[in-house]
Amino acid sequence: MKEQPVRSLPGLPFLLVLLVLLAGAVWLFATGLGPDPDGAGVASAARVVVAIVLAAALLFCLIGLYTLQPNQAAVISLFGKYVGTDKQSGLRWNNPFYAKKKVSLRVRNFESGRLKVNELDGSPIEIAAVIVWQVSVASEAVYNVDDYESFVHIQSEAALRAMATSHPYDQHEDGQVSLRSHPAEISEQLKHHLDERLTQAGVDVIEARISHLAYAPEIAQAMLQRQQANAVIAARTRIVAGAVGMVEMALAELEKSGTVQLDEERRAAMVSNLLVVLCGDRATQPIVNAGSLY
């Protein structure tokens, strides 16, 4: 539904005019009930009737007054037909027959509960997100969905579930986008999914980001051990690679300088000793051979 503006009158001047006319109706009613020296009872009755009708019409016109706060809109309809949207803040007046539905255009926060879903690899995880949104088209928010706030909450959780099941929790070697290692990309994808779902309700998503991400309690300990094992393996791999490089450099320098000549057996023993020293978790205690070279 395309939104269209509707004109309204300033409410304060209109209210003052109505109060003046209402005071006149009260005066007319009082004079009609007062003593009639000429005995013209018909004229007095006519003044009373006119005063009552005028007062009723003025009171009915007061129904057309309404107030709008800044960043608030009034969706106006006439007997079920959409007329337009008024966004002028302050006291306003419009046709008393118009029905007015006020909609807030302010920026709002919504934090989903912790959802338990299975990520791409099938592991159960807990995930939650914070959605920053606002109504951009008030008429669509009122007429396209029954309750736009409930619609935003339900669709946000559905989009979060769909996104969580399409990505792994941890990054794999193939460089696939994961929930834990690519927060910026995940937030952008979640915002894109929400925009597709909520645009029909006249809602604009400003920001969407993950606020909680963890393995489910039943597998959290096992996954922590796996992460620790991966970290240990990665550290050991780097240590071994560095140790091998240092051993190769040491042998090359010894051969280059000609300080000592080593046969294959002694080279192998030296390599073994150097690797033990460089790759060990604890400091080694060397044994010094003071008798001979071998």
KERO-930141 format. One record per residue (C-alpha): residue in three letters; residue number from 1; x, y, z. Coordinates in Angstrom, 1 decimal, decimal comma, always signed. Layout:
[r ALA; NUM; [X; Y; Z]]
...
! end
This chain:
[r MET; 1; [+0,0; +0,0; +0,0]]
[r LYS; 2; [+1,5; +3,3; -1,1]]
[r GLU; 3; [+1,6; +5,9; +1,6]]
[r GLN; 4; [+0,2; +9,3; +0,9]]
[r PRO; 5; [+0,1; +12,4; +3,1]]
[r VAL; 6; [-3,1; +13,9; +4,4]]
[r ARG; 7; [-3,7; +17,5; +5,3]]
[r SER; 8; [-4,8; +18,5; +8,8]]
[r LEU; 9; [-5,6; +21,8; +10,5]]
[r PRO; 10; [-3,7; +23,3; +13,4]]
[r GLY; 11; [-5,6; +22,1; +16,5]]
[r LEU; 12; [-5,0; +25,0; +18,9]]
[r PRO; 13; [-6,7; +27,8; +16,9]]
[r PHE; 14; [-9,5; +25,4; +16,0]]
[r LEU; 15; [-10,0; +24,5; +19,7]]
[r LEU; 16; [-10,2; +28,2; +20,7]]
[r VAL; 17; [-12,8; +28,8; +18,0]]
[r LEU; 18; [-14,8; +25,9; +19,2]]
[r LEU; 19; [-14,6; +27,1; +22,9]]
[r VAL; 20; [-15,9; +30,5; +21,9]]
[r LEU; 21; [-18,8; +29,0; +19,9]]
[r LEU; 22; [-19,5; +26,7; +22,8]]
[r ALA; 23; [-19,7; +29,6; +25,2]]
[r GLY; 24; [-22,1; +31,3; +22,8]]
[r ALA; 25; [-24,3; +28,2; +22,7]]
[r VAL; 26; [-24,3; +28,2; +26,5]]
[r TRP; 27; [-25,3; +31,9; +26,6]]
[r LEU; 28; [-28,0; +31,3; +24,0]]
[r PHE; 29; [-29,3; +28,3; +26,1]]
[r ALA; 30; [-29,3; +30,5; +29,3]]
[r THR; 31; [-31,2; +33,3; +27,6]]
[r GLY; 32; [-33,7; +30,9; +26,3]]
[r LEU; 33; [-34,5; +29,6; +29,8]]
[r GLY; 34; [-34,6; +33,0; +31,3]]
[r PRO; 35; [-37,7; +35,2; +32,0]]
[r ASP; 36; [-39,6; +36,3; +28,8]]
[r PRO; 37; [-41,2; +39,7; +29,5]]
[r ASP; 38; [-42,9; +39,7; +26,1]]
[r GLY; 39; [-44,4; +36,3; +26,6]]
[r ALA; 40; [-42,8; +35,0; +23,4]]
[r GLY; 41; [-42,5; +31,4; +24,5]]
[r VAL; 42; [-41,9; +30,1; +21,0]]
[r ALA; 43; [-38,8; +32,3; +20,5]]
[r SER; 44; [-37,4; +31,1; +23,8]]
[r ALA; 45; [-38,0; +27,5; +23,0]]
[r ALA; 46; [-36,3; +28,0; +19,6]]
[r ARG; 47; [-33,2; +29,5; +21,2]]
[r VAL; 48; [-33,0; +26,6; +23,6]]
[r VAL; 49; [-33,3; +24,1; +20,7]]
[r VAL; 50; [-30,7; +26,0; +18,6]]
[r ALA; 51; [-28,3; +26,1; +21,6]]
[r ILE; 52; [-28,6; +22,4; +22,2]]
[r VAL; 53; [-28,1; +21,5; +18,5]]
[r LEU; 54; [-25,1; +23,9; +18,3]]
[r ALA; 55; [-23,5; +22,5; +21,5]]
[r ALA; 56; [-23,9; +19,0; +20,2]]
[r ALA; 57; [-22,3; +19,8; +16,9]]
[r LEU; 58; [-19,4; +21,6; +18,6]]
[r LEU; 59; [-18,9; +18,7; +21,0]]
[r PHE; 60; [-18,9; +16,3; +18,0]]
[r CYS; 61; [-16,2; +18,5; +16,2]]
[r LEU; 62; [-14,0; +18,1; +19,3]]
[r ILE; 63; [-13,7; +14,5; +18,4]]
[r GLY; 64; [-11,6; +15,5; +15,4]]
[r LEU; 65; [-8,8; +16,8; +17,7]]
[r TYR; 66; [-5,7; +14,6; +18,2]]
[r THR; 67; [-2,1; +15,0; +19,2]]
[r LEU; 68; [+1,0; +13,7; +17,5]]
[r GLN; 69; [+4,4; +13,4; +19,2]]
[r PRO; 70; [+7,7; +13,9; +17,2]]
[r ASN; 71; [+8,5; +10,8; +15,2]]
[r GLN; 72; [+4,9; +9,6; +15,3]]
[r ALA; 73; [+2,4; +9,2; +12,5]]
[r ALA; 74; [-1,4; +8,9; +12,4]]
[r VAL; 75; [-2,8; +6,5; +9,8]]
[r ILE; 76; [-6,2; +8,0; +8,9]]
[r SER; 77; [-9,1; +6,0; +7,3]]
[r LEU; 78; [-12,8; +6,8; +6,6]]
[r PHE; 79; [-15,2; +3,9; +7,1]]
[r GLY; 80; [-12,4; +1,4; +6,4]]
[r LYS; 81; [-10,9; +3,2; +3,4]]
[r TYR; 82; [-7,4; +4,5; +3,7]]
[r VAL; 83; [-7,3; +8,3; +3,4]]
[r GLY; 84; [-3,7; +9,2; +4,2]]
[r THR; 85; [-1,0; +9,5; +6,8]]
[r ASP; 86; [-0,4; +12,6; +9,0]]
[r LYS; 87; [+3,1; +13,2; +10,4]]
[r GLN; 88; [+2,7; +16,8; +11,6]]
[r SER; 89; [+3,5; +16,8; +15,3]]
[r GLY; 90; [+1,4; +18,8; +17,8]]
[r LEU; 91; [-2,3; +19,3; +18,3]]
[r ARG; 92; [-4,1; +18,7; +15,0]]
[r TRP; 93; [-7,7; +18,6; +13,8]]
[r ASN; 94; [-9,3; +16,6; +11,0]]
[r ASN; 95; [-12,7; +15,3; +10,0]]
[r PRO; 96; [-14,4; +13,8; +13,1]]
[r PHE; 97; [-15,5; +10,8; +11,0]]
[r TYR; 98; [-11,9; +9,9; +10,3]]
[r ALA; 99; [-10,5; +6,9; +12,3]]
[r LYS; 100; [-6,9; +7,5; +13,4]]
[r LYS; 101; [-4,3; +4,8; +14,2]]
[r LYS; 102; [-1,1; +6,2; +15,8]]
[r VAL; 103; [+2,2; +4,5; +14,8]]
[r SER; 104; [+5,6; +5,3; +16,4]]
[r LEU; 105; [+8,4; +6,0; +13,9]]
[r ARG; 106; [+11,1; +5,9; +16,5]]
[r VAL; 107; [+14,1; +3,6; +16,4]]
[r ARG; 108; [+13,6; +0,5; +18,5]]
[r ASN; 109; [+15,7; -2,4; +19,8]]
[r PHE; 110; [+14,6; -6,0; +19,9]]
[r GLU; 111; [+16,8; -8,8; +21,4]]
[r SER; 112; [+15,7; -12,3; +20,5]]
[r GLY; 113; [+15,8; -15,0; +23,1]]
[r ARG; 114; [+18,6; -17,6; +23,1]]
[r LEU; 115; [+17,6; -20,0; +20,3]]
[r LYS; 116; [+18,8; -23,5; +20,2]]
[r VAL; 117; [+19,5; -24,6; +16,6]]
[r ASN; 118; [+21,8; -26,9; +14,7]]
[r GLU; 119; [+24,6; -25,2; +12,7]]
[r LEU; 120; [+25,7; -26,4; +9,2]]
[r ASP; 121; [+27,8; -29,2; +10,6]]
[r GLY; 122; [+24,9; -30,5; +12,7]]
[r SER; 123; [+26,2; -29,4; +16,1]]
[r PRO; 124; [+23,6; -27,8; +18,5]]
[r ILE; 125; [+24,4; -24,2; +19,4]]
[r GLU; 126; [+22,7; -21,3; +21,2]]
[r ILE; 127; [+22,4; -18,1; +19,3]]
[r ALA; 128; [+20,8; -14,7; +20,0]]
[r ALA; 129; [+20,7; -11,4; +18,1]]
[r VAL; 130; [+19,9; -7,7; +18,6]]
[r ILE; 131; [+17,8; -6,1; +15,9]]
[r VAL; 132; [+17,6; -2,3; +15,5]]
[r TRP; 133; [+14,5; -1,3; +13,5]]
[r GLN; 134; [+12,0; +1,4; +12,9]]
[r VAL; 135; [+8,7; +1,8; +10,9]]
[r SER; 136; [+9,4; +3,6; +7,7]]
[r VAL; 137; [+5,9; +3,3; +6,0]]
[r ALA; 138; [+3,2; +3,6; +8,6]]
[r SER; 139; [+0,3; +2,6; +6,3]]
[r GLU; 140; [+2,0; -0,7; +5,4]]
[r ALA; 141; [+2,7; -1,4; +9,1]]
[r VAL; 142; [-1,0; -1,0; +9,9]]
[r TYR; 143; [-2,7; -2,6; +6,9]]
[r ASN; 144; [-0,3; -5,2; +5,5]]
[r VAL; 145; [+0,0; -7,2; +8,8]]
[r ASP; 146; [-2,2; -7,7; +11,8]]
[r ASP; 147; [+0,4; -6,7; +14,5]]
[r TYR; 148; [+3,7; -5,3; +13,1]]
[r GLU; 149; [+5,6; -5,6; +16,4]]
[r SER; 150; [+4,8; -9,3; +16,8]]
[r PHE; 151; [+5,6; -9,7; +13,1]]
[r VAL; 152; [+9,0; -8,2; +13,6]]
[r HIS; 153; [+9,8; -10,5; +16,5]]
[r ILE; 154; [+8,7; -13,7; +14,8]]
[r GLN; 155; [+10,3; -13,0; +11,5]]
[r SER; 156; [+13,6; -11,9; +13,2]]
[r GLU; 157; [+13,8; -15,3; +15,1]]
[r ALA; 158; [+12,9; -17,2; +11,9]]
[r ALA; 159; [+15,7; -15,3; +9,9]]
[r LEU; 160; [+18,2; -15,9; +12,7]]
[r ARG; 161; [+17,4; -19,7; +12,7]]
[r ALA; 162; [+17,7; -19,9; +8,9]]
[r MET; 163; [+21,1; -18,1; +8,9]]
[r ALA; 164; [+22,5; -20,1; +11,8]]
[r THR; 165; [+21,7; -23,4; +10,0]]
[r SER; 166; [+23,5; -22,3; +6,8]]
[r HIS; 167; [+26,9; -21,5; +8,4]]
[r PRO; 168; [+29,3; -23,6; +10,5]]
[r TYR; 169; [+30,2; -22,5; +14,0]]
[r ASP; 170; [+34,0; -22,6; +13,5]]
[r GLN; 171; [+35,9; -21,8; +10,4]]
[r HIS; 172; [+37,1; -24,7; +8,2]]
[r GLU; 173; [+40,2; -24,9; +6,1]]
[r ASP; 174; [+38,3; -24,1; +3,0]]
[r GLY; 175; [+37,8; -20,5; +4,3]]
[r GLN; 176; [+34,0; -20,8; +4,5]]
[r VAL; 177; [+32,3; -18,0; +6,4]]
[r SER; 178; [+31,6; -19,1; +10,0]]
[r LEU; 179; [+29,4; -17,7; +12,8]]
[r ARG; 180; [+32,3; -17,2; +15,2]]
[r SER; 181; [+35,1; -15,9; +12,9]]
[r HIS; 182; [+33,2; -13,6; +10,6]]
[r PRO; 183; [+30,9; -11,4; +12,7]]
[r ALA; 184; [+30,7; -8,6; +10,1]]
[r GLU; 185; [+29,7; -10,8; +7,2]]
[r ILE; 186; [+27,2; -12,7; +9,4]]
[r SER; 187; [+25,6; -9,4; +10,6]]
[r GLU; 188; [+25,3; -8,2; +7,0]]
[r GLN; 189; [+23,7; -11,4; +5,9]]
[r LEU; 190; [+21,2; -11,3; +8,8]]
[r LYS; 191; [+20,3; -7,7; +8,0]]
[r HIS; 192; [+19,7; -8,7; +4,3]]
[r HIS; 193; [+17,5; -11,6; +5,3]]
[r LEU; 194; [+15,5; -9,4; +7,7]]
[r ASP; 195; [+15,0; -6,7; +5,0]]
[r GLU; 196; [+13,5; -9,2; +2,7]]
[r ARG; 197; [+11,1; -10,5; +5,3]]
[r LEU; 198; [+10,1; -7,2; +6,9]]
[r THR; 199; [+9,8; -4,8; +3,9]]
[r GLN; 200; [+6,2; -5,8; +3,3]]
[r ALA; 201; [+5,4; -4,6; +6,8]]
[r GLY; 202; [+6,9; -1,2; +6,2]]
[r VAL; 203; [+9,8; -1,8; +8,6]]
[r ASP; 204; [+13,4; -0,8; +7,9]]
[r VAL; 205; [+16,2; -2,8; +9,6]]
[r ILE; 206; [+19,0; -0,4; +10,7]]
[r GLU; 207; [+21,3; -3,0; +12,3]]
[r ALA; 208; [+21,4; -6,7; +13,1]]
[r ARG; 209; [+24,2; -8,3; +15,0]]
[r ILE; 210; [+24,8; -11,5; +17,0]]
[r SER; 211; [+24,7; -10,9; +20,8]]
[r HIS; 212; [+25,2; -14,4; +22,0]]
[r LEU; 213; [+26,9; -17,4; +20,4]]
[r ALA; 214; [+27,9; -20,7; +22,1]]
[r TYR; 215; [+27,7; -24,4; +21,9]]
[r ALA; 216; [+24,7; -26,0; +23,6]]
[r PRO; 217; [+25,4; -27,1; +27,2]]
[r GLU; 218; [+25,3; -30,8; +26,4]]
[r ILE; 219; [+28,3; -30,6; +24,0]]
[r ALA; 220; [+30,0; -27,5; +25,2]]
[r GLN; 221; [+32,7; -29,4; +27,2]]
[r ALA; 222; [+33,5; -31,8; +24,3]]
[r MET; 223; [+33,7; -28,9; +21,9]]
[r LEU; 224; [+36,0; -27,0; +24,2]]
[r GLN; 225; [+38,3; -30,1; +24,4]]
[r ARG; 226; [+38,3; -30,2; +20,6]]
[r GLN; 227; [+39,2; -26,5; +20,3]]
[r GLN; 228; [+42,0; -27,0; +22,8]]
[r ALA; 229; [+43,3; -30,0; +20,9]]
[r ASN; 230; [+43,2; -28,0; +17,6]]
[r ALA; 231; [+45,1; -25,2; +19,3]]
[r VAL; 232; [+47,7; -27,6; +20,7]]
[r ILE; 233; [+48,2; -29,3; +17,3]]
[r ALA; 234; [+48,5; -25,9; +15,5]]
[r ALA; 235; [+51,1; -24,8; +18,1]]
[r ARG; 236; [+53,0; -28,0; +17,9]]
[r THR; 237; [+53,0; -27,9; +14,1]]
[r ARG; 238; [+54,5; -24,4; +14,2]]
[r ILE; 239; [+57,1; -25,4; +16,8]]
[r VAL; 240; [+58,2; -28,4; +14,8]]
[r ALA; 241; [+58,4; -26,4; +11,6]]
[r GLY; 242; [+60,6; -23,8; +13,3]]
[r ALA; 243; [+62,8; -26,4; +14,9]]
[r VAL; 244; [+63,4; -28,2; +11,6]]
[r GLY; 245; [+64,4; -24,9; +10,1]]
[r MET; 246; [+66,8; -24,2; +13,0]]
[r VAL; 247; [+68,4; -27,6; +12,7]]
[r GLU; 248; [+68,9; -27,3; +9,0]]
[r MET; 249; [+70,5; -23,9; +9,5]]
[r ALA; 250; [+72,8; -25,2; +12,3]]
[r LEU; 251; [+74,0; -28,1; +10,1]]
[r ALA; 252; [+74,5; -25,8; +7,1]]
[r GLU; 253; [+76,6; -23,4; +9,2]]
[r LEU; 254; [+78,8; -26,2; +10,6]]
[r GLU; 255; [+79,5; -27,5; +7,1]]
[r LYS; 256; [+80,1; -24,1; +5,8]]
[r SER; 257; [+82,6; -23,2; +8,4]]
[r GLY; 258; [+84,3; -26,6; +8,6]]
[r THR; 259; [+84,4; -26,5; +12,3]]
[r VAL; 260; [+83,6; -30,2; +12,7]]
[r GLN; 261; [+83,0; -33,0; +10,3]]
[r LEU; 262; [+80,1; -35,3; +11,1]]
[r ASP; 263; [+79,3; -38,6; +9,5]]
[r GLU; 264; [+75,7; -39,7; +8,9]]
[r GLU; 265; [+75,3; -41,4; +12,3]]
[r ARG; 266; [+76,5; -38,4; +14,2]]
[r ARG; 267; [+74,5; -36,0; +12,0]]
[r ALA; 268; [+71,4; -38,1; +12,9]]
[r ALA; 269; [+72,2; -38,0; +16,6]]
[r MET; 270; [+72,8; -34,2; +16,5]]
[r VAL; 271; [+69,5; -33,7; +14,7]]
[r SER; 272; [+67,7; -35,9; +17,2]]
[r ASN; 273; [+69,2; -34,0; +20,1]]
[r LEU; 274; [+68,4; -30,6; +18,7]]
[r LEU; 275; [+64,8; -31,5; +18,0]]
[r VAL; 276; [+64,4; -32,8; +21,5]]
[r VAL; 277; [+65,8; -29,5; +22,9]]
[r LEU; 278; [+63,7; -27,3; +20,6]]
[r CYS; 279; [+60,5; -29,2; +20,7]]
[r GLY; 280; [+60,4; -30,3; +24,4]]
[r ASP; 281; [+57,9; -28,8; +26,9]]
[r ARG; 282; [+60,6; -28,6; +29,6]]
[r ALA; 283; [+64,2; -27,4; +29,7]]
[r THR; 284; [+66,7; -30,2; +28,9]]
[r GLN; 285; [+69,7; -31,1; +31,1]]
[r PRO; 286; [+72,7; -31,7; +28,7]]
[r ILE; 287; [+75,5; -34,2; +29,5]]
[r VAL; 288; [+78,9; -32,8; +28,6]]
[r ASN; 289; [+81,3; -35,4; +27,1]]
[r ALA; 290; [+84,8; -34,2; +28,3]]
[r GLY; 291; [+86,7; -37,3; +27,2]]
[r SER; 292; [+86,8; -37,3; +23,5]]
[r LEU; 293; [+85,0; -35,9; +20,4]]
[r TYR; 294; [+82,7; -38,9; +20,3]]
! end
